[in-house]
Amino acid sequence: MSNETKVNLSNSRVVIAGGTGSVGEGIVRAYLKAGAEVIVPSRSEEKIAEFKKVLGDTVPTEKLHLVVATYNTFDSAENFAKEIIDTFGPVDHVVASIGGWWGGKALWDTSEAEWNVFFTEFATSHMALAKAFVPRISAHGAYQLIIGASAIYPVQGSGIVSMQQAALLMMGKVLQTELGDQRRIFTHMLGVVNNRNRPGFNKEWISAENVGEITSTLSSLLQVPSRNFELFDKAQFDAQMTELGGL
């Protein structure tokens, strides 16, 4: 399925948290190419300016809104959701591509400061965002979580990230169970991703653009129910897109 020719989200509004990141960039590009109105929060005007340079003139940006906002606490995420809806109108879809990588220590050598950042803060941001937006997205909309393969495969020396990712996967599964068919919840467990911060390119890896392609496709396919995707490599991505293309 070609995202540029077959996915039409011209009547949709999406919030992409983490959209300025190296994986989030591919998601933003895909939704813009599909015609969606795209809202991307960032911590500062400086980060927004940097992201505009990254995008350049390679995608249409008439429907892109870059806003300064935080959502790392329950209160700030709630305020963010209210402000977005008050300013732009109802939100159809949310893609949460937030977090970061850390490694280098055995679990028993992890400091409390590292734990607080790479487990507590990232998990709280995801929980706060879901709490604020899941009840507010449209009934046909989708809430999508971008996580890593470490959610199910423990990574030596990066235990707190593996634990955090496992918690996020379970959060997605709990949302799926509690919501039933009221909302569509997708999780995407990624392997290594080709992106702007990796100068090398491995044809066996998925790319940030691939992540954008599958998330935007799922937003457009209203008949696809909640599901958890394993996208550890390009072959798995291709297989999933072939299946979705037949729907």
PAZAPA-4460 file (N, C-alpha, C; in steps of 0.05 Angstrom, whole numbers, plus 32768, in hexadecimal, padded with zeros to 4 digits):
% residues 247
    n_x    n_y    n_z   ca_x   ca_y   ca_z    c_x    c_y    c_z   seq   type   mol
   8011   7FE8   8000   8000   8000   8000   8012   8019   8000     1      M     A
   800D   802B   7FEE   801C   8044   7FED   800E   8059   7FFD     2      S     A
   801B   8063   8012   800F   8077   8023   8007   808F   8014     3      N     A
   8017   8098   8001   8012   80B1   7FF3   7FF9   80AF   7FE1     4      E     A
   7FF3   8097   7FD6   7FDE   8096   7FC3   7FC4   808A   7FCE     5      T     A
   7FC5   807A   7FE4   7FAE   806C   7FEC   7FA2   8076   8007     6      K     A
   7FB2   8082   8018   7FA9   808A   8032   7F9F   80A7   8030     7      V     A
   7F86   80AB   8037   7F7A   80C6   8036   7F6F   80CC   8052     8      N     A
   7F7D   80DF   805F   7F74   80E8   8079   7F6E   8106   8079     9      L     A
   7F64   810F   8062   7F60   812C   805F   7F4B   8138   8071    10      S     A
   7F3A   8126   807D   7F26   8130   8090   7F2D   8128   80AC    11      N     A
   7F46   8122   80B1   7F4E   8119   80CC   7F61   812D   80D9    12      S     A
   7F60   812D   80F4   7F73   813D   8104   7F82   812A   8116    13      R     A
   7F9C   812C   8116   7FAD   811A   8126   7FC0   8129   8137    14      V     A
   7FC4   8120   8150   7FD9   812A   8161   7FF0   8116   8161    15      V     A
   8008   811F   815B   801F   810D   815B   8033   8116   8171    16      I     A
   8032   8109   8188   8044   810F   819E   805F   8102   8198    17      A     A
   8074   8112   819B   808E   8108   8193   8093   810A   8175    18      G     A
   8083   811A   8168   8084   811D   814B   809E   812A   8141    19      G     A
   80AC   8139   8152   80C5   8145   8149   80DC   8133   814C    20      T     A
   80D8   811B   8158   80EE   8108   815B   80F5   80FA   8141    21      G     A
   810A   80EA   8142   8114   80DD   8129   8101   80C8   811E    22      S     A
   80F1   80BB   812F   80DD   80A8   8125   80C3   80B8   8120    23      V     A
   80BD   80CA   8132   80A5   80DB   812F   80A4   80EA   8115    24      G     A
   80BB   80F2   810B   80BD   8101   80F2   80AF   80F1   80DB    25      E     A
   80B5   80D7   80DA   80A9   80C7   80C5   808B   80C5   80C8    26      G     A
   8081   80C5   80E0   8064   80C4   80E5   8058   80DE   80DC    27      I     A
   8064   80F5   80E3   805A   810F   80DB   8058   8111   80BC    28      V     A
   806E   8109   80AF   806E   810A   8092   8057   80FA   8085    29      R     A
   8053   80E2   8090   803E   80D0   8084   8023   80DC   8087    30      A     A
   801D   80E7   809F   8002   80F3   80A3   7FFE   810C   8092    31      Y     A
   8013   811C   808F   8011   8134   807E   800C   812C   8061    32      L     A
   801B   8118   8058   8017   810F   803C   7FFB   8103   8038    33      K     A
   7FEF   80F9   804D   7FD4   80ED   804B   7FBF   8103   804E    34      A     A
   7FC7   811C   8052   7FB4   8132   8052   7FA8   8139   806D    35      G     A
   7FB2   812C   8082   7FA8   8131   809D   7FB0   814D   80A8    36      A     A
   7FA0   8157   80BA   7FA9   816E   80CA   7FBA   8163   80E1    37      E     A
   7FD2   816C   80E3   7FE5   8160   80F6   7FEE   8174   810B    38      V     A
   7FEC   816C   8124   7FF4   817D   813B   800B   816F   8149    39      I     A
   8021   817D   814C   8039   8172   8158   8041   8184   816F    40      V     A
   8041   817A   8188   804B   818A   819E   806A   8188   81A0    41      P     A
   8076   819D   81AA   8093   819D   81AF   8098   81AD   81C8    42      S     A
   80B0   81A9   81D4   80B6   81B6   81ED   80BC   81D4   81EA    43      R     A
   80C6   81DC   81D3   80CF   81F8   81D0   80CD   8201   81B3    44      S     A
   80CD   821C   81B0   80CD   8227   8195   80E7   8220   8186    45      E     A
   80FD   821C   8195   8116   8214   8188   8113   81F9   817B    46      E     A
   8107   81E6   818A   8103   81CB   817F   80F0   81CC   8166    47      K     A
   80DD   81DD   8167   80CB   81E0   8151   80DA   81EA   8138    48      I     A
   80EB   81FE   813C   80FA   8209   8126   810D   81F4   811A    49      A     A
   8119   81E4   812B   812A   81CE   8121   811A   81BA   8111    50      E     A
   8102   81B4   811A   80F2   81A0   810C   80E9   81AA   80F1    51      F     A
   80E3   81C4   80EF   80DB   81D0   80D6   80F2   81CD   80C1    52      K     A
   810A   81D0   80CA   8121   81CC   80B9   8124   81AF   80AF    53      K     A
   811E   819D   80C2   811F   8180   80BB   810B   817A   80A5    54      V     A
   80F3   8184   80A8   80DE   817F   8093   80E4   818D   8079    55      L     A
   80EE   81A5   807B   80F3   81B5   8063   80DA   81B8   8052    56      G     A
   80DD   81B5   8038   80C6   81B7   8026   80C0   819C   8019    57      D     A
   80C7   8186   8027   80C3   816B   801C   80A7   8160   8020    58      T     A
   8097   816D   8032   807B   8164   8036   806A   817D   8038    59      V     A
   8050   817B   8031   803E   8192   8034   803A   8198   8052    60      P     A
   803D   81B1   8059   803C   81B9   8076   8025   81CC   807C    61      T     A
   8013   81D0   8068   7FFD   81E3   806D   7FEB   81DA   8084    62      E     A
   7FEA   81C0   8089   7FD8   81B6   809E   7FE8   81AC   80B6    63      K     A
   8001   81B5   80B9   8011   81AE   80CF   8011   81C4   80E4    64      L     A
   800C   81BD   80FD   800C   81D0   8113   8021   81C7   8128    65      H     A
   8035   81D6   812C   804A   81D0   8140   8045   81E3   8158    66      L     A
   8041   81D7   816F   8039   81E6   8187   804C   81E0   819E    67      V     A
   8051   81F4   81AE   8061   81F0   81C7   804E   81E5   81DC    68      V     A
   8055   81CE   81E7   8044   81C1   81FB   8053   81AC   820A    69      A     A
   8049   81A5   8222   8054   818F   8231   803D   817C   8239    70      T     A
   8043   8163   823E   802F   8150   8245   803B   813A   8257    71      Y     A
   804F   8142   8267   805D   812E   8277   8051   812A   8293    72      N     A
   803B   8137   8299   802B   8132   82B1   800E   8130   82AA    73      T     A
   7FFE   8125   82BC   7FE1   8122   82B6   7FD5   813D   82B0    74      F     A
   7FDB   8151   82C1   7FCF   816B   82BE   7FD8   8179   82A4    75      D     A
   7FF2   8177   829D   7FFB   8185   8285   7FF0   8177   826C    76      S     A
   7FED   815D   826D   7FE2   814F   8256   7FC4   8155   8252    77      A     A
   7FB6   8157   8269   7F9A   815F   8268   7F96   817B   825C    78      E     A
   7FA7   818D   8265   7FA5   81A8   825B   7FAC   81A9   823D    79      N     A
   7FC0   819A   8236   7FC9   8198   8219   7FB2   818F   8208    80      F     A
   7FA5   8179   8210   7F8E   816E   8201   7F78   8182   81FE    81      A     A
   7F71   818F   8214   7F5B   81A3   8213   7F63   81BB   8200    82      K     A
   7F7C   81C4   8202   7F84   81DA   81F1   7F84   81D3   81D4    83      E     A
   7F8D   81BB   81CD   7F8D   81B2   81B1   7F70   81B2   81A6    84      I     A
   7F5E   81A6   81B5   7F42   81A4   81AC   7F35   81BF   81AB    85      I     A
   7F3B   81D0   81BE   7F2F   81EC   81BE   7F3A   81FC   81A6    86      D     A
   7F53   81F7   819F   7F60   8207   818A   7F5A   81FC   816E    87      T     A
   7F5C   81E2   816B   7F5A   81D6   8150   7F41   81C6   814B    88      F     A
   7F34   81BD   8160   7F1C   81AD   815D   7F21   8190   8165    89      G     A
   7F0D   817E   8162   7F0F   8163   816B   7F27   8154   815E    90      P     A
   7F33   8142   816E   7F4A   8132   8165   7F40   8116   815D    91      V     A
   7F48   810D   8146   7F40   80F2   813D   7F54   80DD   8145    92      D     A
   7F6E   80E3   8142   7F83   80CF   8147   7F9A   80DB   8158    93      H     A
   7FA7   80C9   8167   7FBF   80D1   8176   7FD4   80BB   8171    94      V     A
   7FEC   80C4   816C   8003   80B2   816A   8017   80BB   817F    95      V     A
   801E   80A9   8192   8031   80B0   81A7   804C   80A3   81A2    96      A     A
   805F   80B3   8199   807A   80A9   8193   808E   80B7   81A5    97      S     A
   808B   80B3   81BE   809B   80C2   81D2   80AC   80AE   81E2    98      I     A
   80C3   80B9   81EA   80D6   80A8   81F9   80F2   80AB   81EE    99      G     A
   8104   809B   81F9   811F   809C   81F0   812E   8082   81F9   100      G     A
   8146   807F   81F0   8155   8067   81F6   816A   806D   820C   101      W     A
   8171   8059   821B   8186   805B   8230   8192   8040   8233   102      W     A
   81AB   803F   8239   81B8   8025   823D   81D3   8028   824A   103      G     A
   81DE   8011   8253   81F9   8011   825D   81FD   8007   8279   104      G     A
   81E7   8000   8287   81E9   7FF6   82A2   81D7   7FDE   82A7   105      K     A
   81E1   7FCC   82B8   81D0   7FB7   82C1   81BA   7FC2   82D2   106      A     A
   81A4   7FB4   82D5   818D   7FBE   82E3   8194   7FC6   8300   107      L     A
   81A5   7FB6   830D   81AB   7FBC   8329   81BE   7FD4   832C   108      W     A
   81CA   7FDD   8316   81DB   7FF5   8318   81CC   800E   8310   109      D     A
   81B3   800C   8309   81A4   8023   8300   819F   8037   8317   110      T     A
   81A4   8050   8311   81A0   8065   8326   8182   806D   8328   111      S     A
   817B   8079   833E   815F   8082   8341   8159   8098   832D   112      E     A
   816C   80A9   8327   8168   80BE   8314   8162   80B3   82F8   113      A     A
   8171   809E   82F0   816D   8091   82D6   8151   8083   82D6   114      E     A
   814B   8076   82EC   8130   806A   82EE   811A   807E   82EA   115      W     A
   811D   8095   82F8   8108   80A9   82F7   8104   80B4   82DB   116      N     A
   811A   80B7   82CC   8117   80C2   82B1   810D   80AD   829D   117      V     A
   811B   8097   829C   8117   8084   8286   8101   8070   828B   118      F     A
   80F8   806E   82A4   80E0   805E   82A9   80C8   8070   82B1   119      F     A
   80CB   807D   82C7   80B4   808C   82D2   80AB   80A3   82C0   120      T     A
   80BD   80B4   82B7   80B5   80CC   82A8   80AA   80C4   828D   121      E     A
   80B7   80B2   827F   80AC   80AA   8264   8092   809B   8267   122      F     A
   8090   8089   827A   8077   807A   827D   8060   808D   8286   123      A     A
   8067   80A0   8297   8052   80B4   829F   8049   80C5   8288   124      T     A
   805B   80CD   8277   8053   80DD   8260   8040   80CE   824E   125      S     A
   8046   80B5   8249   8034   80A4   8239   8019   80A1   8246   126      H     A
   8019   809B   8260   8000   8097   826E   7FF0   80B1   826E   127      M     A
   7FFD   80C7   8273   7FEF   80E1   8274   7FE2   80E8   8259   128      A     A
   7FF1   80E2   8244   7FE7   80E8   8229   7FCF   80D7   8222   129      L     A
   7FD1   80BD   8229   7FBB   80AB   8223   7FA2   80B3   8234   130      A     A
   7FA7   80B9   824D   7F91   80C1   825F   7F82   80DA   8254   131      K     A
   7F91   80EC   8249   7F86   8105   8240   7F78   8102   8225   132      A     A
   7F83   80F2   8213   7F78   80F1   81F8   7F66   80DA   81F1   133      F     A
   7F6A   80C3   81FD   7F5A   80AB   81F5   7F3C   80B1   81F8   134      V     A
   7F33   80BD   820E   7F16   80C3   8210   7F0D   80D9   81FC   135      P     A
   7F1F   80E7   81F0   7F18   80FE   81E0   7F19   80F9   81C2   136      R     A
   7F28   80E5   81B9   7F2A   80E0   819C   7F0F   80D6   8192   137      I     A
   7F0B   80DB   8178   7EF1   80D3   816C   7EED   80B5   816D   138      S     A
   7ED4   80AD   816C   7ECD   8091   816F   7EDA   807F   8159   139      A     A
   7EDF   808B   8142   7EEC   807C   812C   7F0A   807F   812D   140      H     A
   7F14   808E   8140   7F31   8094   8141   7F42   807D   814B   141      G     A
   7F5C   8083   814B   7F70   806F   8155   7F84   807D   8167   142      A     A
   7F8B   806F   817C   7FA1   8077   818D   7FB7   8063   818A   143      Y     A
   7FCF   806C   8181   7FE5   805A   817B   7FFE   8060   818B   144      Q     A
   8009   804A   8196   8021   804C   81A7   8039   8041   8198   145      L     A
   804E   8051   8196   8067   8048   818A   807A   8040   81A0   146      I     A
   8081   8026   81A1   8093   801C   81B5   80A8   800B   81A8   147      I     A
   80BA   7FFF   81B8   80CF   7FEF   81AD   80CC   7FD1   81B2   148      G     A
   80DC   7FC2   81A3   80DC   7FA5   81A7   80E4   7F9D   81C3   149      A     A
   80F2   7FAF   81D1   80FA   7FA9   81ED   80E2   7FA6   81FF   150      S     A
   80CA   7FAC   81F5   80B2   7FA7   8205   80AE   7F89   820A   151      A     A
   80B8   7F78   81F8   80B6   7F5B   81FC   80D1   7F4D   81FC   152      I     A
   80E6   7F5A   81F3   8100   7F4E   81F4   8113   7F5E   8206   153      Y     A
   811B   7F53   821D   812C   7F62   822F   8147   7F69   8222   154      P     A
   8150   7F82   8226   8169   7F8B   821B   817D   7F8E   8231   155      V     A
   8193   7F7F   822F   81A7   7F7F   8244   81B3   7F9B   8246   156      Q     A
   81B5   7FA6   825E   81C1   7FC0   8262   81AD   7FD7   825E   157      G     A
   8195   7FD0   8258   8180   7FE5   8253   8166   7FDC   8260   158      S     A
   8169   7FD1   8278   8152   7FC5   8285   813B   7FD8   828B   159      G     A
   8141   7FF0   8294   812B   8002   829B   811B   800B   8282   160      I     A
   8128   800C   826B   8119   8012   8253   8108   7FFA   824B   161      V     A
   8113   7FE2   824D   8103   7FCA   8247   80EB   7FC9   8259   162      S     A
   80EE   7FCF   8273   80D8   7FCE   8285   80C3   7FE3   827E   163      M     A
   80CD   7FFB   8277   80BA   8011   8270   80AA   800A   8257   164      Q     A
   80B8   7FFE   8243   80AA   7FF7   822A   8096   7FE1   822F   165      Q     A
   809D   7FCE   8240   808A   7FB8   8247   8071   7FC4   8255   166      A     A
   8075   7FD8   8265   805F   7FE5   8273   804D   7FF3   825E   167      A     A
   8059   8000   824A   8049   800E   8236   803A   7FFA   8225   168      L     A
   8046   7FE3   821E   8038   7FCF   820F   801F   7FC6   821F   169      L     A
   8023   7FC1   8239   800C   7FB9   8249   7FF7   7FCF   824B   170      M     A
   8000   7FE8   824C   7FED   7FFE   824C   7FDB   7FFD   8233   171      M     A
   7FE8   7FF8   821C   7FD9   7FF5   8204   7FC5   7FDE   8205   172      G     A
   7FCE   7FC8   8210   7FBC   7FB0   8211   7FA5   7FB5   8224   173      K     A
   7FAA   7FC3   823B   7F95   7FC9   824E   7F81   7FDC   8240   174      V     A
   7F8A   7FF0   8232   7F78   8002   8224   7F67   7FF2   8210   175      L     A
   7F73   7FE0   8201   7F64   7FD0   81EE   7F4E   7FC0   81FC   176      Q     A
   7F55   7FB4   8213   7F42   7FA4   8222   7F2B   7FB5   822D   177      T     A
   7F33   7FCB   8239   7F1E   7FDC   8246   7F0C   7FEA   8232   178      E     A
   7F17   7FF2   821B   7F08   8001   8208   7EF7   7FEF   81F5   179      L     A
   7F00   7FD6   81F1   7EF2   7FC5   81DF   7EF1   7FD2   81C3   180      G     A
   7ED9   7FD5   81B8   7ED7   7FE1   819D   7ECF   7FFF   819E   181      D     A
   7ED2   800B   81B6   7ECC   8027   81B8   7EE2   8039   81AB   182      Q     A
   7EFB   8030   81AD   7F11   803E   81A0   7F24   802A   8195   183      R     A
   7F34   8032   8181   7F49   8020   8177   7F64   8027   8182   184      R     A
   7F71   8014   818E   7F8B   8018   819B   7F9F   8005   818D   185      I     A
   7FB5   8011   8183   7FCA   8001   8176   7FE4   8005   8184   186      F     A
   7FF4   7FF0   8187   800F   7FF3   8190   8021   7FE9   817A   187      T     A
   8038   7FF6   8177   804C   7FEF   8163   8067   7FEA   8170   188      H     A
   8070   7FD1   8171   8089   7FCB   817C   809E   7FCB   8166   189      M     A
   80B1   7FDD   8168   80C4   7FE2   8152   80DF   7FD5   8159   190      L     A
   80EC   7FCB   8143   8108   7FC4   8145   8119   7FDD   8141   191      G     A
   8131   7FD9   8138   8143   7FF0   8132   8137   7FFF   811A   192      V     A
   8137   801A   811B   8129   802A   8107   813D   803B   80F8   193      V     A
   813D   803A   80DE   814C   804D   80CD   813F   8068   80D0   194      N     A
   814F   807C   80D8   8144   8097   80DB   815A   80AC   80D8   195      N     A
   8153   80C5   80DB   8166   80DB   80D5   817E   80DB   80E8   196      R     A
   817C   80CE   80FF   8192   80CD   8112   81A4   80B5   810E   197      N     A
   819D   80A4   80FA   81AE   808D   80F4   81B8   8091   80D7   198      R     A
   81D0   809B   80D3   81DA   80A1   80B8   81DC   8088   80A6   199      P     A
   81E0   8071   80B2   81E1   8059   80A2   81C5   804F   809C   200      G     A
   81C2   803E   8088   81A7   8034   8081   81A9   8016   807F   201      F     A
   8198   8008   808D   8197   7FEA   808C   817D   7FE2   807F   202      N     A
   817E   7FD5   8068   8165   7FCF   805A   8154   7FBB   8068   203      K     A
   815F   7FAE   807D   814F   7F9A   808C   813F   7FA8   80A3   204      E     A
   8146   7FC1   80A9   8138   7FCF   80BE   8120   7FDE   80B3   205      W     A
   810D   7FE4   80C3   80F7   7FF6   80BB   8102   8012   80BC   206      I     A
   80F3   8024   80B0   80FA   8041   80B0   80E5   8051   80BF   207      S     A
   80ED   806A   80C6   80D9   807C   80D2   80C1   8080   80BF   208      A     A
   80C7   8081   80A5   80B1   8084   8092   809E   806B   8092   209      E     A
   80A9   8053   8096   8099   803C   8098   8086   803E   80B0   210      N     A
   8090   8048   80C7   807F   804B   80DE   8068   805F   80D8   211      V     A
   806F   8074   80CA   805A   8087   80C2   8046   807A   80AF   212      G     A
   804F   8069   809E   803D   805C   808A   8029   804A   8098   213      E     A
   8032   803A   80AB   8020   8027   80B8   800D   8035   80CB   214      I     A
   8016   804A   80D9   8004   8058   80EB   7FEF   8068   80DC   215      T     A
   7FF7   8075   80C7   7FE3   8084   80B7   7FCF   8072   80A9   216      S     A
   7FD9   805B   80A0   7FC7   8047   8093   7FB2   803D   80A7   217      T     A
   7FBB   8037   80BF   7FA8   802E   80D4   7F94   8043   80DB   218      L     A
   7F9C   805C   80DB   7F89   8072   80E0   7F73   8072   80CB   219      S     A
   7F7B   806C   80B3   7F68   806D   809C   7F56   8055   809A   220      S     A
   7F5F   803E   80A4   7F50   8025   80A2   7F3E   8021   80BA   221      L     A
   7F27   802D   80BA   7F16   802D   80D1   7F0C   8011   80DA   222      L     A
   7F0D   7FFE   80C7   7F04   7FE3   80CD   7F18   7FD2   80DC   223      Q     A
   7F31   7FDC   80DF   7F45   7FCC   80EC   7F43   7FD1   810A   224      V     A
   7F3E   7FBB   811A   7F3B   7FBF   8137   7F56   7FC1   8145   225      P     A
   7F55   7FC6   815F   7F6D   7FC8   816F   7F7F   7FB0   816B   226      S     A
   7F99   7FB6   816C   7FAD   7FA0   8166   7FC9   7FA9   816F   227      R     A
   7FDA   7F95   8174   7FF6   7F9A   817B   8008   7F90   8164   228      N     A
   8018   7FA2   8159   8029   7F9B   8142   8046   7F97   814B   229      F     A
   8052   7F82   8140   806F   7F7E   8143   807C   7F85   8129   230      E     A
   808C   7F9A   812A   8099   7FA5   8112   80B8   7FA5   8117   231      L     A
   80C2   7F8D   811C   80DE   7F8C   8123   80F1   7F8F   810C   232      F     A
   80E7   7F8B   80F3   80F8   7F8F   80DC   80E7   7F95   80C4   233      D     A
   80F4   7F9B   80AD   80E6   7FA3   8095   80D4   7F8D   808B   234      K     A
   80DC   7F74   808E   80CC   7F5E   8084   80B1   7F5D   8093   235      A     A
   80B2   7F61   80AD   8099   7F61   80BC   8087   7F78   80B5   236      Q     A
   8093   7F8F   80B0   8084   7FA7   80A8   8077   7FA1   808D   237      F     A
   8086   7F96   807A   807A   7F91   805F   8063   7F7D   8061   238      D     A
   8066   7F69   8072   8050   7F56   8075   8037   7F62   8081   239      A     A
   803B   7F73   8095   8024   7F81   80A1   8016   7F94   808D   240      Q     A
   8026   7FA2   807D   801A   7FB5   806A   800C   7FA6   8054   241      M     A
   8016   7F8F   804C   8009   7F7E   8038   7FEE   7F75   8042   242      T     A
   7FED   7F6D   805B   7FD3   7F65   8067   7FC0   7F7C   8069   243      E     A
   7FC9   7F93   8071   7FB8   7FAB   8073   7FAE   7FB4   8058   244      L     A
   7FC0   7FB1   8044   7FB8   7FB9   8029   7FA2   7FA8   801D   245      G     A
   7F9D   7F91   8028   7F88   7F80   801E   7F6D   7F84   802C   246      G     A
   7F6D   7F97   803F   7F54   7F9C   804E   7F43   7FB1   8040   247      L     A
***
